């Protein structure tokens, strides 16, 4: 069943929609039992302008380090603020701070679902609208009939 497209200025799912698709109950359990891994999953979907964005391992390690210091909400606040600004979702930094500090698993699940519903891929690039990155040039075949360039 396809999800309806989200409104440009609202969250697609609520804070308490813990087992809502995409992700279902699996992301809820991951956010509660291993928040560092959960942050890594959706940190990978953030652009590089968000701290550790685009890197699952980097996001996970940063969340773990800040958890040891007692301030893991710093990363989540930045990611949540990015999503709010990108999609013109109402809210404030103060609201983000309160939500991420006191209801971290709920906000992680909501942000993860938002990334997937809005079609964000690794690095925060929207799926289907990304211009292919320039890769290496295609291999060139040698023409045996061509004269050798001697100098």
Rosetta blueprint (number, residue, H / E / L):
1 X L
2 X L
3 X L
4 X L
5 X L
6 X L
7 X L
8 X L
9 X L
10 X L
11 X L
12 X L
13 X L
14 X L
15 X L
16 X L
17 X L
18 X L
19 X L
20 X L
21 X L
22 X L
23 X L
24 X H
25 X H
26 X H
27 X H
28 X H
29 X H
30 X H
31 X H
32 X H
33 X H
34 X L
35 X H
36 X H
37 X H
38 X H
39 X H
40 X H
41 X H
42 X H
43 X H
44 X L
45 X L
46 X L
47 X L
48 X L
49 X L
50 X L
51 X L
52 X L
53 X L
54 X L
55 X L
56 X H
57 X H
58 X H
59 X H
60 X H
61 X H
62 X H
63 X H
64 X H
65 X H
66 X H
67 X H
68 X H
69 X H
70 X L
71 X L
72 X L
73 X H
74 X H
75 X H
76 X H
77 X H
78 X H
79 X H
80 X H
81 X H
82 X H
83 X H
84 X H
85 X H
86 X H
87 X L
88 X L
89 X L
90 X L
91 X L
92 X L
93 X H
94 X H
95 X H
96 X H
97 X H
98 X H
99 X H
100 X H
101 X H
102 X H
103 X L
104 X H
105 X H
106 X H
107 X H
108 X H
109 X H
110 X H
111 X H
112 X H
113 X H
114 X H
115 X H
116 X H
117 X H
118 X L
119 X L
120 X E
121 X L
122 X H
123 X H
124 X H
125 X L
126 X E
127 X L
128 X L
129 X L
130 X L
131 X L
132 X L
133 X L
134 X L
135 X L
136 X L
137 X L
138 X L
139 X L
140 X L
141 X L
142 X L
143 X L
144 X L
145 X L
146 X L
147 X L
148 X L
149 X L
150 X L
151 X L
